[in-house]
């Protein structure tokens, strides 16, 4: 499996874990969760970039697999 294909589920899982930790911390402290949560946004931007990288690698360097 190429590094891009392996990174897609890893980035998705990390983004979900970080977002859930942020939610739990907000619940523990009793403060409302802010509307600006960076982890889902970063995750949503990183996954398409990794998909484009995977498509590029698999289309250009298919002889390596």
C-alpha positions as CSV (number, residue, x, y, z in Angstrom):
1,X,0.0,0.0,0.0
2,X,1.4,3.4,-0.9
3,X,2.0,6.1,1.7
4,X,-0.9,8.2,0.5
5,X,-3.4,5.3,0.6
6,X,-2.2,4.4,4.1
7,X,-2.4,8.0,5.3
8,X,-6.0,8.6,4.4
9,X,-7.6,6.4,7.1
10,X,-4.9,7.5,9.6
11,X,-5.7,11.2,9.0
12,X,-9.4,10.5,9.3
13,X,-9.0,8.6,12.5
14,X,-6.6,11.2,14.0
15,X,-9.0,14.0,13.1
16,X,-12.0,12.2,14.7
17,X,-9.9,11.5,17.9
18,X,-8.7,15.1,18.2
19,X,-12.2,16.4,17.7
20,X,-13.7,14.1,20.2
21,X,-11.1,15.1,22.8
22,X,-11.9,18.7,22.2
23,X,-15.6,18.0,22.7
24,X,-14.9,16.1,25.9
25,X,-12.7,18.9,27.3
26,X,-15.5,21.4,26.6
27,X,-18.0,19.1,28.4
28,X,-15.6,18.7,31.4
29,X,-15.0,22.4,31.8
30,X,-18.6,23.3,31.4
31,X,-18.0,25.8,28.6
32,X,-19.8,25.7,25.3
33,X,-18.1,24.2,22.4
34,X,-17.0,27.0,20.0
35,X,-18.2,27.0,16.5
36,X,-14.6,27.2,15.2
37,X,-13.3,23.7,15.6
38,X,-10.0,23.3,13.7
39,X,-9.7,19.5,13.6
40,X,-12.7,18.7,11.4
41,X,-11.7,21.5,9.0
42,X,-8.1,20.4,8.8
43,X,-9.2,16.8,8.3
44,X,-11.6,17.7,5.6
45,X,-8.9,19.6,3.8
46,X,-6.2,17.0,4.2
47,X,-8.1,14.0,2.9
48,X,-8.8,15.4,-0.6
49,X,-5.1,16.4,-0.8
50,X,-4.1,12.9,0.1
51,X,-6.6,11.5,-2.5
52,X,-5.1,13.7,-5.2
53,X,-1.6,12.5,-4.2
54,X,-2.7,8.9,-4.3
55,X,-4.3,9.3,-7.8
56,X,-1.1,11.0,-9.0
57,X,1.2,8.4,-7.7
58,X,-1.0,5.5,-8.9
59,X,-1.4,7.0,-12.4
60,X,2.2,8.1,-12.9
61,X,4.1,5.4,-11.2
62,X,2.0,2.3,-11.7
63,X,5.0,0.4,-12.9
64,X,6.4,0.5,-9.3
65,X,3.6,-1.5,-7.8
